[in-house]
């Protein structure tokens, strides 16, 4: 069976340009039929389309990078010494924004 670029794009749920780019890059074999302004239309054999999908699946598995290691939780503002503020205000107080306007 032979499919058009539009049909291949619909089957794979991608744009027609994606299919054309794969053809131009040599990743997806295609036939040119007709003699239109741009050299004819592409036709893709179903077997070639299925092989292309299989290669894409393999590439997804082999290209997928391992997940980065889980970072330890950050202790925000370790460098800030709040002991004087706690001593003056108590642990149940919330700091208020101070204004620098004079």
Buried (B, 14 or more C-beta within 10 A) or exposed (E): EEBBBEBBBEBBEEEBEBBBEBBEEEEBBBEEEEEEEEEEBBBBBEEBBEEBBEEEEEEEEEEEEEEEEEEEEEEEEEEEEEEEEEEEEEEEEEEEEEEEEE
